[in-house]
Amino acid sequence: MKLKTVLKLGRVSNLPTVWTNTLAGAVLAGATAFGAQMAVMLVAFSLFYVGGMFLNDAFDAEYDARERPERPIPSGEVSRSGVFLAGYAQMAVGLLLLAWAGYGFGTGTGIAPVLAGVGLAAAITLYDAWHKGNPLSPLLMGLCRVLVYLGAGLCVTLVLPGALWLGAGLLLCYLIGLTYVAKQENLGEVRNLWPLLFLAAPVLHGAWLAAQSAVVAPFLLLFVAWMLVALWFLRRRQRGDIPRAVVSLIAGISLLDAMLIAGAGAPALALLALAGFAVTLFLQRYISGT
């Protein structure tokens, strides 16, 4: 399989948002530094993401043959069976790495990260197999990201704190909101504005965090400003605006992570999440993130 095909199948431009999810989950669970265990976690969840993207194309092969014949499978770059095999293999390696994170370090938590990984693999597979025509697909997509938070947290502690559960809930709201909003035909109609309520949840929580700690304010302002830019694309609806809005909102995941990390009292690590946002935007210029 050619590298170009792997990059296209894996939609690797969005990988930095998985890294910042992992970082946020660990910090919200109580981690204070970036070490070898964190590096193992980053690779593990990256494999889950890329493997899931492979499976997405494999399950969608018949649809893509009709609607997107330029995708790797219908264009003949790679076989469908090969993509299925590669996707599941990557998630299997991800599980092994989570076992290493749980057992291979002095502060490990045993089997807990592996169990989270099993749940993540199941959620990814269910989403990939059943997202077409499924009204609950945004919930399933959001659940996949939530399980990254929880899996990262379980690498740090067996008792997940309330801050992590709250952060996971806010991330879920953001994913549901951006997915439903992207499906709307016309944001100018009031009946289509309800998904904005989901996007409002992390903004309101960010305002509360900023009121508690001024260091959160810049991260909140950047997150809100970027989200408004993405929604403006949806409102304008010129040629190419819909995919531009979608990839912009995906990149915004890292800004949400940064805001939550700063709110947890780790502004230096929040800057790493900001770097993840910048890297996502850079990569999206060359590899489609949709």
NORFEN-V593448 format. One record per residue. N is the residue number from 0. RES is the residue in three letters. PHI is phi in whole degrees, -180 to 180 (none if undefined). PSI is psi in whole degrees, 0 to 359 (* if undefined). OMEGA is omega in degrees with one decimal (* if undefined). Layout:
# NORFEN-V593448
N_RES_PHI_PSI_OMEGA + N_RES_PHI_PSI_OMEGA
This chain:
# NORFEN-V593448
0_MET_none_127_-177.6 + 1_LYS_-70_152_179.7 + 2_LEU_-59_319_180.0 + 3_LYS_-59_321_179.0 + 4_THR_-67_318_178.5 + 5_VAL_-60_315_-179.3 + 6_LEU_-63_321_-179.5 + 7_LYS_-69_314_179.0 + 8_LEU_-63_319_-175.1 + 9_GLY_-81_351_-177.8 + 10_ARG_45_51_-170.3 + 11_VAL_-68_349_177.9 + 12_SER_-62_336_-179.2 + 13_ASN_-92_0_-178.4 + 14_LEU_-56_322_179.7 + 15_PRO_-58_333_177.4 + 16_THR_-70_331_174.7 + 17_VAL_-71_321_178.1 + 18_TRP_-63_317_-179.7 + 19_THR_-71_328_172.5 + 20_ASN_-60_315_-179.5 + 21_THR_-63_315_179.4 + 22_LEU_-63_315_-179.1 + 23_ALA_-63_316_179.5 + 24_GLY_-60_318_-179.8 + 25_ALA_-67_316_-178.8 + 26_VAL_-65_316_179.6 + 27_LEU_-65_338_177.4 + 28_ALA_-87_352_176.2 + 29_GLY_120_358_178.3 + 30_ALA_-67_144_-177.2 + 31_THR_-124_355_-176.9 + 32_ALA_-147_163_179.1 + 33_PHE_-103_113_-178.5 + 34_GLY_-130_196_-177.2 + 35_ALA_-63_321_179.2 + 36_GLN_-61_320_178.7 + 37_MET_-63_320_178.6 + 38_ALA_-62_319_177.1 + 39_VAL_-63_318_178.8 + 40_MET_-61_318_-179.4 + 41_LEU_-62_317_178.9 + 42_VAL_-67_318_-178.7 + 43_ALA_-59_308_-176.7 + 44_PHE_-72_334_173.3 + 45_SER_-63_319_179.6 + 46_LEU_-66_322_175.7 + 47_PHE_-61_317_-178.5 + 48_TYR_-66_308_-177.6 + 49_VAL_-64_318_176.6 + 50_GLY_-60_320_177.8 + 51_GLY_-65_323_177.3 + 52_MET_-68_324_174.5 + 53_PHE_-60_312_-178.9 + 54_LEU_-64_327_178.0 + 55_ASN_-58_314_178.4 + 56_ASP_-68_323_-178.8 + 57_ALA_-65_315_179.2 + 58_PHE_-69_330_-176.7 + 59_ASP_-93_11_-172.2 + 60_ALA_-57_318_-178.6 + 61_GLU_-68_319_177.3 + 62_TYR_-63_316_-179.3 + 63_ASP_-64_327_178.7 + 64_ALA_-61_330_178.8 + 65_ARG_-89_317_-169.6 + 66_GLU_-104_331_-176.3 + 67_ARG_-138_66_-175.8 + 68_PRO_-64_349_179.4 + 69_GLU_-80_349_178.9 + 70_ARG_-64_157_-171.0 + 71_PRO_-57_319_-176.6 + 72_ILE_-71_305_-179.2 + 73_PRO_-66_336_179.8 + 74_SER_-81_353_177.4 + 75_GLY_88_8_179.2 + 76_GLU_-67_329_-175.8 + 77_VAL_-154_156_-179.3 + 78_SER_-85_153_178.7 + 79_ARG_-64_317_-179.8 + 80_SER_-63_323_178.1 + 81_GLY_-65_323_178.9 + 82_VAL_-70_319_175.3 + 83_PHE_-58_312_-178.2 + 84_LEU_-62_315_-179.3 + 85_ALA_-66_322_-179.6 + 86_GLY_-64_310_-179.8 + 87_TYR_-68_326_179.0 + 88_ALA_-63_319_179.5 + 89_GLN_-64_319_179.1 + 90_MET_-68_327_176.9 + 91_ALA_-64_317_177.1 + 92_VAL_-65_323_176.2 + 93_GLY_-59_319_177.5 + 94_LEU_-64_319_178.1 + 95_LEU_-62_321_179.4 + 96_LEU_-68_324_176.3 + 97_LEU_-67_326_174.5 + 98_ALA_-64_320_176.5 + 99_TRP_-63_316_179.0 + 100_ALA_-63_328_-178.2 + 101_GLY_-82_327_-173.9 + 102_TYR_-114_342_-171.3 + 103_GLY_-91_3_-178.5 + 104_PHE_-132_152_-176.2 + 105_GLY_-59_331_-178.7 + 106_THR_-99_14_-177.2 + 107_GLY_-65_162_-175.6 + 108_THR_-115_16_174.9 + 109_GLY_77_227_-171.9 + 110_ILE_-78_345_-173.3 + 111_ALA_-55_313_178.8 + 112_PRO_-62_326_179.6 + 113_VAL_-66_317_178.7 + 114_LEU_-62_320_175.7 + 115_ALA_-63_321_178.5 + 116_GLY_-65_322_176.5 + 117_VAL_-63_317_176.9 + 118_GLY_-63_320_179.0 + 119_LEU_-65_315_179.1 + 120_ALA_-61_320_179.2 + 121_ALA_-66_317_-179.9 + 122_ALA_-65_319_178.5 + 123_ILE_-62_313_-178.4 + 124_THR_-64_318_179.0 + 125_LEU_-63_316_178.6 + 126_TYR_-62_312_-177.0 + 127_ASP_-62_323_-177.0 + 128_ALA_-80_340_-168.6 + 129_TRP_-139_33_179.7 + 130_HIS_-94_338_178.2 + 131_LYS_-74_122_178.2 + 132_GLY_72_11_-179.6 + 133_ASN_-100_114_-178.5 + 134_PRO_-65_343_-180.0 + 135_LEU_-95_7_-177.3 + 136_SER_-60_324_176.5 + 137_PRO_-62_325_177.6 + 138_LEU_-66_318_178.2 + 139_LEU_-65_319_178.1 + 140_MET_-62_314_178.7 + 141_GLY_-62_323_179.8 + 142_LEU_-63_324_177.7 + 143_CYS_-60_316_179.5 + 144_ARG_-70_323_177.6 + 145_VAL_-60_320_-179.3 + 146_LEU_-68_336_171.5 + 147_VAL_-66_314_175.7 + 148_TYR_-55_308_-175.4 + 149_LEU_-67_320_178.4 + 150_GLY_-63_318_177.5 + 151_ALA_-65_319_178.6 + 152_GLY_-63_321_-178.9 + 153_LEU_-72_346_171.0 + 154_CYS_-74_341_-176.0 + 155_VAL_-101_319_-175.9 + 156_THR_-152_151_177.4 + 157_LEU_-85_343_179.3 + 158_VAL_-110_99_-176.2 + 159_LEU_-73_126_-178.1 + 160_PRO_-73_164_-179.8 + 161_GLY_-60_327_-179.5 + 162_ALA_-61_324_179.1 + 163_LEU_-70_316_178.1 + 164_TRP_-62_319_178.8 + 165_LEU_-65_314_178.5 + 166_GLY_-60_319_178.3 + 167_ALA_-63_321_178.2 + 168_GLY_-65_321_178.6 + 169_LEU_-68_320_176.4 + 170_LEU_-63_319_177.5 + 171_LEU_-61_316_177.7 + 172_CYS_-59_316_-178.8 + 173_TYR_-63_315_-179.1 + 174_LEU_-66_319_177.5 + 175_ILE_-64_315_-179.0 + 176_GLY_-62_312_-176.8 + 177_LEU_-67_325_-179.3 + 178_THR_-70_316_179.8 + 179_TYR_-70_319_179.6 + 180_VAL_-61_320_-179.0 + 181_ALA_-64_340_-179.8 + 182_LYS_-87_350_-174.1 + 183_GLN_-72_146_178.9 + 184_GLU_-85_327_-174.8 + 185_ASN_-155_105_-179.6 + 186_LEU_-69_349_179.6 + 187_GLY_-74_346_178.7 + 188_GLU_-91_131_-174.7 + 189_VAL_-58_324_-177.5 + 190_ARG_-64_343_-179.2 + 191_ASN_-99_4_-176.5 + 192_LEU_-91_352_-174.7 + 193_TRP_-60_329_179.2 + 194_PRO_-63_339_179.4 + 195_LEU_-63_338_177.3 + 196_LEU_-63_324_177.4 + 197_PHE_-67_319_-179.7 + 198_LEU_-70_336_-179.3 + 199_ALA_-72_333_-175.2 + 200_ALA_-58_308_179.1 + 201_PRO_-66_332_177.8 + 202_VAL_-66_314_179.8 + 203_LEU_-64_319_178.3 + 204_HIS_-67_322_177.3 + 205_GLY_-62_322_177.4 + 206_ALA_-64_320_178.0 + 207_TRP_-65_318_178.0 + 208_LEU_-62_319_-179.7 + 209_ALA_-65_327_177.7 + 210_ALA_-69_332_178.9 + 211_GLN_-84_327_-176.7 + 212_SER_-145_120_-176.7 + 213_ALA_-64_337_-178.0 + 214_VAL_-66_340_-179.7 + 215_VAL_-77_334_-171.9 + 216_ALA_-54_312_179.7 + 217_PRO_-61_323_178.8 + 218_PHE_-68_320_177.1 + 219_LEU_-63_314_-178.3 + 220_LEU_-63_319_178.8 + 221_LEU_-66_318_178.4 + 222_PHE_-61_313_-179.0 + 223_VAL_-66_316_-179.2 + 224_ALA_-61_317_-178.9 + 225_TRP_-67_321_179.0 + 226_MET_-65_322_177.6 + 227_LEU_-66_323_176.1 + 228_VAL_-61_313_-179.6 + 229_ALA_-62_318_-179.9 + 230_LEU_-68_330_176.6 + 231_TRP_-65_321_175.5 + 232_PHE_-60_317_179.4 + 233_LEU_-65_322_-179.0 + 234_ARG_-71_322_-178.0 + 235_ARG_-71_315_174.4 + 236_ARG_59_41_170.3 + 237_GLN_-85_174_-177.1 + 238_ARG_-56_126_178.9 + 239_GLY_86_356_-176.6 + 240_ASP_-71_326_-177.4 + 241_ILE_-65_306_177.1 + 242_PRO_-62_328_177.8 + 243_ARG_-64_319_178.4 + 244_ALA_-66_318_-178.1 + 245_VAL_-63_311_-178.6 + 246_VAL_-67_330_176.6 + 247_SER_-66_316_178.4 + 248_LEU_-67_325_175.7 + 249_ILE_-63_314_177.5 + 250_ALA_-60_328_179.6 + 251_GLY_-64_343_175.7 + 252_ILE_-56_319_-179.9 + 253_SER_-66_328_177.4 + 254_LEU_-69_321_175.3 + 255_LEU_-63_316_176.7 + 256_ASP_-58_315_-178.9 + 257_ALA_-61_317_179.7 + 258_MET_-62_317_-179.8 + 259_LEU_-68_322_178.2 + 260_ILE_-65_317_177.6 + 261_ALA_-63_320_178.6 + 262_GLY_-65_336_178.3 + 263_ALA_-84_3_176.9 + 264_GLY_88_25_180.0 + 265_ALA_-128_66_-175.7 + 266_PRO_-62_329_179.1 + 267_ALA_-65_318_177.4 + 268_LEU_-71_332_175.7 + 269_ALA_-64_327_176.3 + 270_LEU_-66_329_174.5 + 271_LEU_-63_321_177.5 + 272_ALA_-65_323_175.3 + 273_LEU_-62_321_176.4 + 274_ALA_-63_323_176.6 + 275_GLY_-61_321_176.0 + 276_PHE_-61_313_-179.2 + 277_ALA_-64_318_180.0 + 278_VAL_-66_322_177.3 + 279_THR_-60_313_179.6 + 280_LEU_-61_320_179.4 + 281_PHE_-64_312_-177.8 + 282_LEU_-67_327_-179.6 + 283_GLN_-65_342_177.5 + 284_ARG_-70_337_-174.0 + 285_TYR_-116_334_-178.9 + 286_ILE_-129_126_-177.7 + 287_SER_-59_134_179.1 + 288_GLY_-100_4_-178.1 + 289_THR_-91_*_*
